[in-house]
Amino acid sequence: MVNEKELKVIDEISKRENVTQRELSRRTNLSLGAINIILKRLIVRGLIKTRNLNPKKVEYIITPKGVSEKATKTYDYVRKTIAMVSLVKDEIAKIVLEEYNRGQKKFVILGESSLADIIELALKGFEHKRVENVEALTKDEDALVLVADKRIVVNGFRNINIANRLSEVYWGVTDEEK
């Protein structure tokens, strides 16, 4: 299985024919020496091959085995990402359900991030709306504001910063410890 650095190199080779080691170094933010070692390792493993264009220029070509490894690694990454989104959504759903059971019936999602999208998925079936910024909140609502960004501070409204809460749950970090 390819590691992250090897995957970066394979990905860059797949994007562009006749890429040089210097270009690979620049595009992947890896040193020229690291690129040289990674390329040799990928060649030995049969994931890429070389073709001499002239005595000083080499072309790197991804082999079918290299394409397969890249596809497998990409699939694994997507699968893990979906699993993480599902875990986060479930954690948010727990928070929302606790509030609902305490009598909270309306919710407002504050933010335009990917986390706000996940919060919206967790609120399926609950009365809610979504706003982009604090200024869009109205005082006459009896809604709990679910904040999707650690940097946003909401005063004058009952709120839960979901980003902060998830930090506590998954990493054991509170704002006081930062």
C-alpha positions, -999 to +999 in steps of 0.1 A: +000+000+000+013+035-008+019+060+019+007+097+017+039+110+002+040+083-024+004+090-033+011+127-037+039+118-062+018+093-081-011+119-082+012+146-096+027+122-122-009+113-133-018+149-138+011+158-161+033+141-186+070+149-186+071+162-151+106+167-137+118+158-102+121+195-094+085+201-104+074+171-083+093+186-054+077+220-058+041+206-063+043+181-034+063+203-010+088+175-006+125+179-009+143+169-041+161+142-023+128+128-009+113+128-044+143+109-057+140+082-030+102+080-035+105+076-072+132+049-069+109+031-044+079+033-067+099+020-096+112-010-076+076-018-065+064-015-101+040+014-095+057+037-120+082+031-148+105+054-167+112+061-203+143+079-214+134+108-237+170+118-242+202+112-222+192+139-196+154+137-196+133+109-181+095+105-184+077+089-154+047+067-163+022+052-139+018+015-144-016-003-142-004-015-107+002+022-098-032+032-110-048+004-089-028+014-058-039+051-063-076+040-067-074+018-036-059+045-015-084+071-027-113+047-020-099+041+015-097+078+021-132+085+009-146+056+030-128+069+061-141+104+055-176+092+051-173+072+083-160+103+102-188+125+088-213+099+100-197+098+135-198+136+137-234+137+125-244+111+152-226+131+179-244+163+168-277+144+167-271+133+204-266+170+214-298+180+195-318+152+210-307+161+245-319+197+239-351+185+223-359+163+253-353+194+275-380+212+256-361+229+229-382+226+197-365+252+173-330+253+161-309+278+141-277+267+124-252+296+122-225+292+096-217+283+060-190+256+066-189+219+060-197+215+097-229+235+092-238+211+064-233+182+088-254+199+115-282+204+090-281+166+082-283+159+120-313+182+123-334+163+097-368+160+111-364+189+136-377+225+130-347+245+120-333+272+097-299+282+087-283+317+087-249+328+074-240+353+102-249+366+136-266+397+122-292+374+105-304+361+139-336+377+152-344+383+189-380+371+186-371+335+180-372+309+207-345+289+190-312+274+201-284+286+179-260+258+168-227+275+159-206+258+133-174+278+137-151+281+167-144+317+160-180+329+161-192+343+194-229+347+199-242+370+226-278+375+236-289+341+223-290+307+238-263+288+218-240+258+216-208+260+197-208+226+180-172+230+168-160+235+204-182+207+217-168+183+191-133+193+200-141+183+236-157+150+225-131+139+200-098+154+212-105+161+249-096+198+243-116+226+259-112+263+251-096+269+285-068+244+277-058+261+245 
